[in-house]
Amino acid sequence: MIRTLLCALALACSASVAVACSGHSKQTQSCAPGTYWDAESQTCAKSANS
């Protein structure tokens, strides 16, 4: 019973946190080492080694 209540509380809190984050501005973030930003796919892609 307590475990079920804790799970329900955790799910309710995670949903409210996600809603609270909406409306914020975008932030820049670097791609991981060995990757680059691919503007066409809007994702980080692996760099080709030559």
C-alpha positions in Angstrom: 0.0 0.0 0.0 2.7 2.5 1.0 4.8 1.5 -2.0 1.8 2.2 -4.3 1.3 5.6 -2.7 5.0 6.5 -3.1 5.0 5.5 -6.8 1.8 7.5 -7.4 3.4 10.5 -5.6 6.6 10.2 -7.7 4.7 10.1 -10.9 2.6 13.1 -10.0 5.6 15.1 -9.0 7.5 14.2 -12.2 4.6 15.3 -14.3 4.3 18.7 -12.5 8.0 19.3 -12.9 7.8 18.7 -16.6 4.9 21.2 -16.8 6.8 23.7 -14.7 9.7 23.6 -17.2 7.6 24.5 -20.2 7.8 28.1 -21.3 11.5 28.4 -20.6 14.0 29.6 -23.2 16.2 27.2 -25.1 19.8 26.8 -24.0 22.8 26.0 -26.1 24.7 22.7 -25.4 27.8 21.3 -27.0 28.0 18.0 -28.7 30.1 15.3 -27.1 33.7 14.9 -28.1 34.0 13.1 -31.4 30.7 14.5 -32.6 29.5 17.6 -34.4 26.1 19.4 -34.8 24.3 18.3 -37.9 21.9 21.1 -38.7 19.9 19.1 -41.2 18.9 16.3 -38.7 19.1 18.7 -35.7 21.2 16.2 -33.7 24.8 15.5 -32.8 26.5 13.1 -35.4 29.6 11.1 -35.2 32.7 12.7 -36.9 34.2 10.7 -39.7 37.9 9.8 -38.9 40.3 10.0 -41.8 
